[in-house]
Amino acid sequence: MKAFILGAAVGYVLGAKAGRSRYDQIMRTYRKVADHPAVQGAAGIARAKVGEKTGLGNKSKTTAQQSNGRREPAYTPS
């Protein structure tokens, strides 16, 4: 536990020294990678396989009228 707290403190200090510009640079790179079509395809395959294993992949999204008058997604078994 002490090692975790020490690691978090060191990370915080180093992050603070790097500043906002470095954070923005890291986030731009992350978004560029996450939005790449190959990564999106691999994520879709992974989601499908997890859905098959857990049984959550067989649910479809539909919209249903809610009591507050707004239409929100609701899950119904297919």
C-alpha atoms as an extended CHARMM CRD file, in Angstrom:
* protein
*
        78  EXT
         1         1  MET       CA              0.0000000000        0.0000000000        0.0000000000  PROA      1               0.0000000000
         2         2  LYS       CA              2.8380000000        2.3760000000        0.7940000000  PROA      2               0.0000000000
         3         3  ALA       CA              4.4160000000        1.6900000000       -2.6080000000  PROA      3               0.0000000000
         4         4  PHE       CA              1.1350000000        2.5430000000       -4.3430000000  PROA      4               0.0000000000
         5         5  ILE       CA              0.7900000000        5.8370000000       -2.4630000000  PROA      5               0.0000000000
         6         6  LEU       CA              4.4260000000        6.6890000000       -3.1520000000  PROA      6               0.0000000000
         7         7  GLY       CA              3.9610000000        5.8840000000       -6.8520000000  PROA      7               0.0000000000
         8         8  ALA       CA              0.8160000000        8.0100000000       -7.0310000000  PROA      8               0.0000000000
         9         9  ALA       CA              2.5920000000       10.9220000000       -5.3430000000  PROA      9               0.0000000000
        10        10  VAL       CA              5.5800000000       10.7030000000       -7.6930000000  PROA      10              0.0000000000
        11        11  GLY       CA              3.2370000000       10.5040000000      -10.6970000000  PROA      11              0.0000000000
        12        12  TYR       CA              1.3380000000       13.5410000000       -9.4820000000  PROA      12              0.0000000000
        13        13  VAL       CA              4.5050000000       15.6020000000       -9.0180000000  PROA      13              0.0000000000
        14        14  LEU       CA              5.9220000000       14.5950000000      -12.4050000000  PROA      14              0.0000000000
        15        15  GLY       CA              2.5730000000       15.2570000000      -14.0710000000  PROA      15              0.0000000000
        16        16  ALA       CA              2.3480000000       18.6670000000      -12.4660000000  PROA      16              0.0000000000
        17        17  LYS       CA              5.8230000000       19.5260000000      -13.7080000000  PROA      17              0.0000000000
        18        18  ALA       CA              4.9880000000       18.3710000000      -17.2380000000  PROA      18              0.0000000000
        19        19  GLY       CA              2.0860000000       20.8060000000      -17.3520000000  PROA      19              0.0000000000
        20        20  ARG       CA             -1.0660000000       21.1770000000      -19.3330000000  PROA      20              0.0000000000
        21        21  SER       CA              0.6230000000       21.2690000000      -22.7300000000  PROA      21              0.0000000000
        22        22  ARG       CA              2.1320000000       17.8100000000      -22.2110000000  PROA      22              0.0000000000
        23        23  TYR       CA             -1.2420000000       16.4920000000      -21.0320000000  PROA      23              0.0000000000
        24        24  ASP       CA             -2.9020000000       17.8970000000      -24.1570000000  PROA      24              0.0000000000
        25        25  GLN       CA             -0.2120000000       16.3060000000      -26.3230000000  PROA      25              0.0000000000
        26        26  ILE       CA             -0.7570000000       12.9020000000      -24.6890000000  PROA      26              0.0000000000
        27        27  MET       CA             -4.5360000000       13.1890000000      -25.1090000000  PROA      27              0.0000000000
        28        28  ARG       CA             -4.2170000000       14.1490000000      -28.8040000000  PROA      28              0.0000000000
        29        29  THR       CA             -2.0450000000       11.0870000000      -29.3900000000  PROA      29              0.0000000000
        30        30  TYR       CA             -4.4740000000        8.8600000000      -27.4680000000  PROA      30              0.0000000000
        31        31  ARG       CA             -7.4680000000       10.1120000000      -29.4690000000  PROA      31              0.0000000000
        32        32  LYS       CA             -5.5930000000        9.7030000000      -32.7510000000  PROA      32              0.0000000000
        33        33  VAL       CA             -4.8060000000        6.0760000000      -31.9040000000  PROA      33              0.0000000000
        34        34  ALA       CA             -8.2690000000        5.3320000000      -30.4640000000  PROA      34              0.0000000000
        35        35  ASP       CA            -10.0110000000        6.7650000000      -33.5450000000  PROA      35              0.0000000000
        36        36  HSD       CA             -7.8990000000        4.7790000000      -36.0220000000  PROA      36              0.0000000000
        37        37  PRO       CA            -10.0640000000        2.3760000000      -38.0780000000  PROA      37              0.0000000000
        38        38  ALA       CA             -7.8650000000       -0.6450000000      -37.2670000000  PROA      38              0.0000000000
        39        39  VAL       CA             -8.1860000000        0.0150000000      -33.5410000000  PROA      39              0.0000000000
        40        40  GLN       CA            -11.9430000000        0.5220000000      -33.8750000000  PROA      40              0.0000000000
        41        41  GLY       CA            -12.2420000000       -2.7840000000      -35.7280000000  PROA      41              0.0000000000
        42        42  ALA       CA            -10.2370000000       -4.6490000000      -33.1080000000  PROA      42              0.0000000000
        43        43  ALA       CA            -12.3480000000       -3.0840000000      -30.3480000000  PROA      43              0.0000000000
        44        44  GLY       CA            -15.5320000000       -4.2060000000      -32.1090000000  PROA      44              0.0000000000
        45        45  ILE       CA            -14.2520000000       -7.7650000000      -32.3910000000  PROA      45              0.0000000000
        46        46  ALA       CA            -13.2330000000       -7.7430000000      -28.7260000000  PROA      46              0.0000000000
        47        47  ARG       CA            -16.6740000000       -6.4200000000      -27.7000000000  PROA      47              0.0000000000
        48        48  ALA       CA            -18.3830000000       -9.1470000000      -29.7190000000  PROA      48              0.0000000000
        49        49  LYS       CA            -16.2610000000      -11.8910000000      -28.1650000000  PROA      49              0.0000000000
        50        50  VAL       CA            -16.8760000000      -10.5710000000      -24.6550000000  PROA      50              0.0000000000
        51        51  GLY       CA            -20.5840000000      -10.3750000000      -25.4680000000  PROA      51              0.0000000000
        52        52  GLU       CA            -20.5650000000      -14.0070000000      -26.5800000000  PROA      52              0.0000000000
        53        53  LYS       CA            -18.7970000000      -15.1280000000      -23.4000000000  PROA      53              0.0000000000
        54        54  THR       CA            -20.9890000000      -13.1170000000      -21.0320000000  PROA      54              0.0000000000
        55        55  GLY       CA            -24.2780000000      -13.4290000000      -22.8800000000  PROA      55              0.0000000000
        56        56  LEU       CA            -24.6590000000       -9.6540000000      -23.0330000000  PROA      56              0.0000000000
        57        57  GLY       CA            -24.2050000000       -9.5360000000      -26.8030000000  PROA      57              0.0000000000
        58        58  ASN       CA            -27.7530000000      -10.7810000000      -27.4810000000  PROA      58              0.0000000000
        59        59  LYS       CA            -29.4960000000       -7.6580000000      -26.2450000000  PROA      59              0.0000000000
        60        60  SER       CA            -30.6870000000       -5.0380000000      -28.7060000000  PROA      60              0.0000000000
        61        61  LYS       CA            -31.2910000000       -1.3620000000      -28.0580000000  PROA      61              0.0000000000
        62        62  THR       CA            -34.7290000000        0.0990000000      -28.5950000000  PROA      62              0.0000000000
        63        63  THR       CA            -36.3250000000        3.3350000000      -27.5480000000  PROA      63              0.0000000000
        64        64  ALA       CA            -39.1730000000        3.4660000000      -25.0980000000  PROA      64              0.0000000000
        65        65  GLN       CA            -41.3140000000        6.3280000000      -23.8730000000  PROA      65              0.0000000000
        66        66  GLN       CA            -40.2930000000        7.2230000000      -20.3370000000  PROA      66              0.0000000000
        67        67  SER       CA            -42.5920000000        8.7130000000      -17.6950000000  PROA      67              0.0000000000
        68        68  ASN       CA            -40.8010000000       12.0830000000      -17.9260000000  PROA      68              0.0000000000
        69        69  GLY       CA            -41.7820000000       12.4380000000      -21.5930000000  PROA      69              0.0000000000
        70        70  ARG       CA            -38.2620000000       11.9620000000      -22.9660000000  PROA      70              0.0000000000
        71        71  ARG       CA            -37.3040000000        9.0920000000      -25.2300000000  PROA      71              0.0000000000
        72        72  GLU       CA            -34.3370000000        7.1910000000      -23.8300000000  PROA      72              0.0000000000
        73        73  PRO       CA            -32.6870000000        3.9250000000      -24.8740000000  PROA      73              0.0000000000
        74        74  ALA       CA            -34.0270000000        0.8080000000      -23.2260000000  PROA      74              0.0000000000
        75        75  TYR       CA            -32.7400000000       -2.7340000000      -23.5170000000  PROA      75              0.0000000000
        76        76  THR       CA            -35.0900000000       -5.4790000000      -24.5350000000  PROA      76              0.0000000000
        77        77  PRO       CA            -34.1620000000       -9.1240000000      -25.0180000000  PROA      77              0.0000000000
        78        78  SER       CA            -34.2820000000      -10.2870000000      -28.6240000000  PROA      78              0.0000000000
